C-alpha cells in the first residue's frame, strides 16, 4: 500500500498569507481557515471568522469586514458572521435603566461600558433583571442587540431635539414612576450624561456617585481629587460612571424589545436652544470629527485641498506619505500610526489605502474614495468611489458647495 502524496499549491499558500491580494477574502471564505504549510503541516488561520482559540473562544467579525484582520476592506465573508447566542428576558423582576449619550446618534465606547456595568450588576443580584436603554430623538445605531440592550425606550419629538435637559429629565422622571428601576446608570461625560444625571438625582432626591469606576452590588469606588484619590461608598441607586468601568457586552445578542411610556410627560422648559455655535472644523480633534476630508500622495494642489475642506466644512486629515513629505502636520495623520478616526463620512483624496491607514478608518460609517486607480485598496474599501483626477473632482466639489451655500442665502433672504 502506497503512502498518500500531499500536493501543495504554492500560489494558494501565498494568497492566503497576503491579506492585500484581491483573492485573499474569497480564499478565506472558501474554507482556508486551515492550510498546509511548506513542510506539509496544517496551519490554522487565527484571523478567520469562526476560528476557535486555545481558550475555546470563537472569533467573530464585529467590524463587518472593515477591521485590520480583513485588511480593512469590505468582505463577502462578513455575511457569514458567526451568530451570537440570544439572551432573552421574558418577565424581568426589575430594570436597570441606562441613559446613553448617543453622540452623533450612535453608542459610544463610554455608552457600551455603562451597559456592560448594568449587566454586571444584574449578574451579581438575585432575580432576573433587564437593561432598559432610554434614547432621545432619532438615532443611527443598529447594534443595540450586540451592545446588551434588552428593552429600548426611544422618546422622539421636536421637543427633545437639541439642548433640552429639563424635558429629558421630566421624561426620565416618568420612567421612574412607571418602571421603578433598581439602578440608574449614566456616563459621567461632558456630552450630556453628567448634567442629565445631576438634574435627575435632584429630581429623585438621590445622592449620586460620580466618576464611579469600580462598582458592585455592595460598594462603588469613585475617583476623587482630580483622579488622585479613590472614594469608597455604598452603591447608590443613581451612578455616573467613568470610562472603562466595565467590560462591554460582546458575546451575546439581546432582544431590544421596544417599550413606550403609558403616561404623558409634562414639563415647562425655561431654557431655549438657540442652535449650535459655529466651530472651525480644523479645531475639532481628528478622533472626534464626524466629517473628514483626507489627502494622500495623489494631491498636488494643496491650496485647492484646503479650499475644498473649507467649502465642505470638513476636518482635514492626511495619509502618512503626505505628512512625511511635509505637506500636512503630524497631528493630521490618520491611521494605525496616527489617529484612529470614527467619522460618519470619510473622504479619501488620492489615498491608495495602505494597511495601516485602512486600520485607522475601520470604524468610519461611510468612506468615499477619489482616486485614479480603480484597483487600489481604498476604492475596494469605499462605499462610493469617484475615479478621476483629484484636482478636477475637488474643483467641482468647491463649485457645488459654493453654489449650494449661495442658494441657501438667497432662499433665506
C-alpha positions as CSV (number, residue, x, y, z in Angstrom):
1,X,0.0,0.0,0.0
2,X,1.5,3.3,-1.1
3,X,1.6,6.4,1.1
4,X,-0.7,9.3,0.3
5,X,1.1,12.0,-1.6
6,X,0.2,15.5,-0.4
7,X,0.4,18.1,-3.2
8,X,0.9,21.7,-2.3
9,X,-0.3,24.7,-4.1
10,X,2.3,27.4,-3.6
11,X,0.2,30.1,-5.2
12,X,-2.7,29.4,-2.9
13,X,-0.5,29.5,0.1
14,X,0.9,32.8,-1.0
15,X,-2.5,34.3,-1.5
16,X,-3.6,33.0,2.0
17,X,-0.6,34.9,3.5
18,X,-1.2,38.1,1.6
19,X,-4.1,39.9,3.0
20,X,-4.0,42.6,0.3
21,X,-4.3,40.2,-2.5
22,X,-7.7,40.6,-4.4
23,X,-8.4,36.8,-4.0
24,X,-7.5,36.7,-0.3
25,X,-11.0,37.3,1.0
26,X,-12.5,34.8,-1.4
27,X,-10.0,32.1,-0.3
28,X,-10.7,32.8,3.4
29,X,-14.4,32.5,2.7
30,X,-13.9,29.2,0.8
31,X,-12.6,27.5,3.9
32,X,-8.9,28.5,4.2
33,X,-9.1,28.6,7.9
34,X,-6.7,25.7,7.7
35,X,-3.9,25.5,5.1
36,X,-0.9,23.3,4.6
37,X,2.5,25.0,5.0
38,X,5.7,24.2,3.1
39,X,6.5,21.3,5.4
40,X,3.1,19.7,4.9
41,X,1.9,20.6,8.4
42,X,-1.6,22.1,8.8
43,X,-1.6,25.8,9.7
44,X,-4.6,27.4,11.3
45,X,-5.5,30.9,10.5
46,X,-6.4,32.8,13.7
47,X,-7.9,35.7,11.7
48,X,-10.5,33.6,10.1
49,X,-14.1,34.1,11.2
50,X,-15.2,31.2,13.3
51,X,-11.7,30.3,14.5
52,X,-11.7,28.8,18.0
53,X,-8.7,29.8,20.0
54,X,-6.9,27.9,22.8
55,X,-9.3,29.3,25.4
56,X,-12.3,28.0,23.5
57,X,-13.4,31.5,22.4
58,X,-14.7,31.7,18.9
59,X,-13.5,34.6,16.7
60,X,-16.4,36.8,15.4
61,X,-16.0,39.6,12.9
62,X,-17.7,42.6,14.7
63,X,-16.4,45.2,12.2
64,X,-18.3,43.9,9.2
65,X,-15.1,43.2,7.2
66,X,-13.6,46.6,7.9
67,X,-11.2,45.6,10.6
68,X,-7.4,45.1,10.4
69,X,-7.8,41.3,10.3
70,X,-9.5,41.6,7.0
71,X,-7.1,44.1,5.5
72,X,-9.6,46.9,6.1
73,X,-11.8,46.0,3.2
74,X,-15.4,45.0,3.0
75,X,-15.7,41.3,2.6
76,X,-18.3,38.9,1.5
77,X,-17.3,36.8,4.5
78,X,-18.9,39.4,6.7
79,X,-22.3,38.0,5.8
80,X,-21.3,34.6,7.4
81,X,-20.5,36.1,10.8
82,X,-21.0,33.6,13.5
83,X,-24.4,34.2,15.1
84,X,-24.2,35.1,18.8
85,X,-26.4,33.3,21.3
86,X,-29.6,35.2,22.1
87,X,-30.2,36.4,25.6
88,X,-33.9,36.8,26.4
89,X,-35.6,38.2,29.5
90,X,-39.3,37.2,29.3
91,X,-40.6,38.7,32.5
92,X,-38.0,40.8,34.3
93,X,-38.2,41.1,38.0
94,X,-36.6,44.6,37.9
95,X,-34.9,47.0,35.5
96,X,-31.6,48.7,35.3
97,X,-32.0,51.9,33.3
98,X,-29.2,53.2,31.2
99,X,-29.3,56.7,29.6
100,X,-26.5,56.7,26.9
101,X,-25.1,59.9,25.5
102,X,-25.6,58.7,21.9
103,X,-23.2,61.3,20.4
104,X,-23.9,61.6,16.7
105,X,-26.8,59.2,17.1
106,X,-24.7,56.2,17.9
107,X,-23.5,54.4,21.0
108,X,-20.0,55.5,22.0
109,X,-17.4,53.3,23.7
110,X,-18.3,55.0,27.0
111,X,-22.0,54.1,26.5
112,X,-21.1,50.5,25.9
113,X,-19.1,50.4,29.1
114,X,-22.1,51.7,31.0
115,X,-24.3,49.0,29.5
116,X,-21.7,46.4,30.4
117,X,-21.8,47.7,34.0
118,X,-25.6,47.3,34.1
119,X,-25.3,43.6,33.2
120,X,-22.5,43.2,35.8
121,X,-24.9,44.4,38.5
122,X,-27.7,42.1,37.2
123,X,-25.3,39.1,37.4
124,X,-24.5,39.9,41.0
125,X,-28.1,40.3,42.1
126,X,-30.9,37.9,42.8
127,X,-33.8,37.6,40.3
128,X,-33.9,38.2,36.6
129,X,-33.2,41.8,35.6
130,X,-33.3,43.6,32.2
131,X,-31.4,46.5,30.9
132,X,-33.7,49.4,29.7
133,X,-32.0,51.9,27.5
134,X,-33.6,55.4,27.2
135,X,-32.7,57.2,23.9
136,X,-33.9,60.6,23.0
137,X,-34.5,61.7,19.4
138,X,-33.7,60.0,16.2
139,X,-30.7,57.7,16.2
140,X,-28.5,55.8,13.7
141,X,-27.5,52.9,16.0
142,X,-28.2,49.4,14.5
143,X,-26.3,47.3,17.1
144,X,-28.3,47.7,20.3
145,X,-28.7,44.0,20.4
146,X,-24.9,43.3,20.4
147,X,-24.4,46.1,22.9
148,X,-26.6,44.4,25.5
149,X,-29.9,46.3,25.4
150,X,-32.9,44.2,26.5
151,X,-35.6,46.9,26.3
152,X,-35.4,50.1,24.3
153,X,-37.4,53.3,25.1
154,X,-37.0,55.7,22.2
155,X,-38.5,59.1,23.1
156,X,-38.9,61.2,20.0
157,X,-40.4,64.5,19.0
158,X,-39.3,68.0,18.1
159,X,-39.3,69.0,21.8
160,X,-36.4,66.7,22.5
161,X,-34.1,67.9,19.7
162,X,-31.1,70.0,20.6
163,X,-30.3,71.0,24.2
164,X,-33.4,70.2,26.3
165,X,-32.2,68.9,29.7
166,X,-35.4,69.9,31.5
167,X,-37.7,68.0,29.2
168,X,-35.4,65.0,29.2
169,X,-35.3,64.9,33.0
170,X,-39.1,65.1,33.1
171,X,-39.3,62.1,30.8
172,X,-36.9,60.2,32.9
173,X,-39.0,61.0,36.0
174,X,-41.9,59.4,34.2
175,X,-39.7,56.3,33.6
176,X,-39.0,56.3,37.3
177,X,-42.7,56.3,38.0
178,X,-43.7,53.5,35.6
179,X,-40.7,51.2,35.8
180,X,-39.2,51.9,39.3
181,X,-35.7,50.8,38.2
182,X,-33.3,49.3,40.7
183,X,-30.4,51.4,39.3
184,X,-30.0,54.4,37.2
185,X,-26.7,54.4,35.2
186,X,-25.4,57.3,33.1
187,X,-22.0,58.1,31.6
188,X,-20.1,60.7,33.5
189,X,-19.3,62.8,30.4
190,X,-19.4,66.4,29.2
191,X,-21.6,65.3,26.3
192,X,-24.8,65.1,28.3
193,X,-24.6,62.4,30.9
194,X,-23.2,64.4,33.8
195,X,-25.8,67.2,33.6
196,X,-28.7,64.9,33.0
197,X,-27.6,62.7,35.8
198,X,-27.2,65.6,38.3
199,X,-30.6,67.1,37.4
200,X,-32.2,63.6,37.6
201,X,-30.6,63.0,41.0
202,X,-32.0,66.3,42.3
203,X,-35.4,65.4,40.9
204,X,-35.5,62.0,42.5
205,X,-33.9,63.0,45.8
206,X,-30.9,60.6,45.3
207,X,-27.3,61.2,46.2
208,X,-25.4,60.1,43.0
209,X,-22.0,58.5,42.8
210,X,-19.8,60.4,40.3
211,X,-16.7,59.2,38.4
212,X,-17.5,55.6,39.6
213,X,-15.0,53.2,38.0
214,X,-15.4,50.0,40.1
215,X,-19.0,49.1,41.0
216,X,-20.5,46.1,42.6
217,X,-23.9,45.5,44.3
218,X,-22.3,46.3,47.6
219,X,-20.0,49.2,47.1
220,X,-18.9,51.8,44.5
221,X,-15.3,53.1,44.2
222,X,-15.2,56.6,42.7
223,X,-12.3,58.8,41.6
224,X,-11.8,62.0,43.7
225,X,-9.4,64.9,44.0
226,X,-8.8,65.0,40.2
227,X,-8.4,61.3,40.0
228,X,-5.7,61.1,42.7
229,X,-7.9,59.6,45.4
230,X,-10.4,56.7,45.5
231,X,-13.6,57.2,47.5
232,X,-15.5,54.1,48.5
233,X,-19.2,54.2,49.4
234,X,-22.3,52.1,49.5
235,X,-23.7,51.6,46.0
236,X,-26.4,54.2,45.4
237,X,-29.4,53.9,43.0
238,X,-28.0,56.5,40.6
239,X,-24.5,56.4,39.3
240,X,-22.4,58.5,36.9
241,X,-19.8,56.0,35.5
242,X,-16.3,56.7,34.2
243,X,-15.0,55.2,31.1
244,X,-13.8,51.6,31.2
245,X,-15.9,51.0,34.3
246,X,-16.8,47.5,33.0
247,X,-16.2,45.3,30.0
248,X,-18.7,45.9,27.2
249,X,-21.1,43.1,26.1
250,X,-19.6,41.2,23.2
251,X,-20.6,37.5,23.5
252,X,-24.4,37.7,23.4
253,X,-27.3,39.2,21.4
254,X,-30.2,40.8,23.2
255,X,-33.8,41.3,22.2
256,X,-34.1,45.1,22.2
257,X,-37.8,44.9,22.6
258,X,-39.4,48.4,22.1
259,X,-41.3,49.8,25.0
260,X,-43.3,53.0,25.5
261,X,-44.4,55.3,28.3
262,X,-48.1,55.0,29.1
263,X,-48.3,58.4,30.9
264,X,-47.9,61.8,29.5
265,X,-44.7,63.8,30.1
266,X,-45.5,67.4,31.1
267,X,-42.8,69.9,31.7
268,X,-42.2,73.6,31.1
269,X,-38.9,74.4,29.5
270,X,-37.2,77.6,30.7
271,X,-34.1,77.0,28.6
272,X,-34.2,77.9,24.9
273,X,-31.9,76.2,22.4
274,X,-30.5,78.8,20.0
275,X,-28.7,76.2,17.9
276,X,-25.1,75.1,17.7
277,X,-22.3,77.6,17.8
278,X,-20.2,77.7,14.6
279,X,-16.9,76.0,15.1
280,X,-13.9,75.8,12.9
281,X,-13.8,72.2,11.6
282,X,-10.0,72.2,12.0
283,X,-10.3,73.0,15.7
284,X,-12.0,69.6,16.2
285,X,-9.6,66.8,17.0
286,X,-9.5,64.1,14.4
287,X,-10.7,61.4,16.8
288,X,-13.9,63.4,17.4
289,X,-14.6,64.7,13.8
290,X,-17.6,63.4,12.0
291,X,-16.7,64.6,8.5
292,X,-13.1,64.3,7.4
293,X,-11.5,65.2,4.1
294,X,-8.2,63.4,3.9
295,X,-5.4,63.9,1.5
296,X,-2.7,61.5,0.2
297,X,0.1,61.3,-2.3
298,X,-2.4,61.9,-5.2
299,X,-3.0,65.5,-4.1
300,X,-0.8,68.0,-6.0
301,X,-2.5,71.3,-5.4
302,X,-2.6,71.8,-1.6
303,X,-4.2,75.2,-1.7
304,X,-7.1,73.7,-3.6
305,X,-7.3,70.9,-1.0
306,X,-7.6,73.5,1.8
307,X,-10.2,75.4,-0.1
308,X,-12.2,72.2,-0.7
309,X,-12.1,71.4,3.1
310,X,-13.2,74.9,3.9
311,X,-16.1,74.9,1.3
312,X,-17.3,71.5,2.5
313,X,-16.9,72.3,6.2
314,X,-14.7,69.2,6.8
315,X,-11.9,68.5,9.2
316,X,-8.6,68.0,7.3
317,X,-6.7,64.7,7.5
318,X,-3.8,63.1,5.7
319,X,-2.0,59.9,5.0
320,X,1.4,59.1,6.3
321,X,3.0,59.9,2.9
322,X,1.5,63.4,2.9
323,X,2.8,64.0,6.4
324,X,6.3,62.7,5.8
325,X,6.5,64.9,2.7
326,X,5.8,68.0,4.9
327,X,2.5,68.9,3.2
328,X,0.4,68.3,6.4
329,X,1.3,68.5,10.1
330,X,1.9,65.2,12.1
331,X,-1.3,65.6,14.2
332,X,-3.4,65.4,11.0
333,X,-2.1,61.8,10.2
334,X,-4.9,59.2,10.0
335,X,-4.1,55.5,10.5
336,X,-2.7,53.0,12.9
337,X,0.5,55.0,13.2
338,X,-1.5,58.3,13.6
339,X,-5.1,58.8,14.8
340,X,-7.9,56.2,14.7
341,X,-11.0,58.0,13.4
342,X,-14.7,57.2,13.7
343,X,-16.1,59.8,11.3
344,X,-19.6,59.4,9.8
345,X,-18.2,60.4,6.4
346,X,-14.5,60.0,5.4
347,X,-13.5,61.3,2.0
348,X,-10.1,59.9,0.9
349,X,-8.5,62.1,-1.8
350,X,-5.6,60.4,-3.6
351,X,-5.0,57.8,-0.9
352,X,-4.2,54.3,-2.2
353,X,-5.0,52.6,1.1
354,X,-2.1,51.1,3.0
355,X,-3.0,48.6,5.6
356,X,-2.1,51.0,8.5
357,X,-4.4,53.7,7.0
358,X,-7.3,51.2,6.5
359,X,-7.0,50.1,10.1
360,X,-7.3,53.7,11.2
361,X,-10.6,54.2,9.3
362,X,-12.1,50.8,10.2
363,X,-14.9,52.4,12.4
364,X,-16.0,55.0,9.8
365,X,-19.5,54.7,8.6
366,X,-19.2,55.9,5.0
367,X,-15.9,56.0,3.1
368,X,-15.7,57.9,-0.2
369,X,-12.6,57.4,-2.4
370,X,-11.4,59.8,-5.0
371,X,-8.6,58.1,-7.0
372,X,-7.4,57.4,-10.5
373,X,-6.6,53.8,-9.7
374,X,-9.8,51.7,-9.8
375,X,-8.0,48.7,-8.3
376,X,-6.5,50.3,-5.2
377,X,-7.4,49.1,-1.8
378,X,-9.1,52.3,-0.8
379,X,-11.5,52.0,-3.7
380,X,-12.3,48.4,-2.6
381,X,-12.9,49.7,1.0
382,X,-15.1,52.6,0.0
383,X,-18.9,52.7,-0.2
384,X,-18.7,55.2,-3.0
385,X,-15.8,55.8,-5.4
386,X,-15.1,58.6,-7.9
387,X,-12.5,57.6,-10.4
388,X,-10.8,60.7,-11.8
389,X,-8.2,63.4,-11.3
390,X,-8.3,64.7,-7.7
391,X,-7.8,68.3,-8.8
392,X,-10.8,68.2,-11.2
393,X,-13.0,66.5,-8.7
394,X,-12.1,68.9,-5.9
395,X,-12.7,71.9,-8.2
396,X,-16.2,70.6,-8.9
397,X,-16.9,70.0,-5.2
398,X,-15.9,73.6,-4.4
399,X,-18.1,74.9,-7.2
400,X,-21.1,72.8,-6.0
401,X,-20.6,73.7,-2.3
402,X,-20.4,77.4,-3.0
403,X,-23.5,77.2,-5.3
404,X,-25.5,75.5,-2.6
405,X,-24.4,78.0,0.0
406,X,-25.4,80.9,-2.2
407,X,-28.8,79.2,-2.9
408,X,-29.4,78.9,0.9
409,X,-28.6,82.6,1.4
410,X,-30.9,83.6,-1.4
411,X,-33.8,81.5,-0.1
412,X,-33.3,82.9,3.4
413,X,-33.5,86.4,2.0
